[in-house]
Amino acid sequence: MKELSQEWCVLQNQYDQFEKYALLTKLFSIVILLLGLTLALSGMVLIALMLVLWGQEAIWKTFQSRTEERLIVLEQGISKEHGSEVLKGLVAFQFNSEFLAHRANTIGLFKEYAQQAMRPTVAFPYVVLLIIAIISFMG
C-alpha cells in the first residue's frame, strides 16, 4: 500500500504539472499571435503556428489523460471501500508497462490527439485565435 501511495503522489504531481504546461502553451499561443500581428506576419504563418500549438497541447493532454487513468486505478486500489478487490492485481510503479500494453496504433494515437484537441478546455482559446489569424489572412 505504501508503494501505491508513493506512486500516486508522484503521478498526481506530474498531472498538476501537465495542467500548468497546458496553460502556459495557451498563454504562449496568445503572445505569439499578438506578436505575429504586430510584426505583420503572414496570416498563413499565424494559422500554421496556432494549429501547431493546438496540436502540441492535444498531445500533452493525451499524455496527461494516461496519467489520469493510472491515478484512478491507484485511487481505487488505495480506497478502503474498493481496495481489496483492486489490490489483488495491482502492482506499483507499472505506469510505462501498462501504457505499452494498451498503446494504440498510429491511427488510434492520432484519434486520441484529435479527441483531446476537441475538448472545450483544450480548444479554448485556439478557436478564437484561429479566427483572428484567418481574419488577418483575409484582410
Sequence and secondary structure as in RCSB ss.txt:
>XXXX:A:sequence
MKELSQEWCVLQNQYDQFEKYALLTKLFSIVILLLGLTLALSGMVLIALMLVLWGQEAIWKTFQSRTEERLIVLE
QGISKEHGSEVLKGLVAFQFNSEFLAHRANTIGLFKEYAQQAMRPTVAFPYVVLLIIAIISFMG
>XXXX:A:secstr
 HHHHHHHHHHHHHHHHHHHHHHHHHHHHHHHHHHHHHTT  HHHHHHHHHHHHHHHHHHHHHHHHHHHHHHHHH
HHH TTTHHHHHTT  SS HHHHHHHH   HHHHHHHHHHHHHSHHHHTTHHHHHHHHHHHHH 
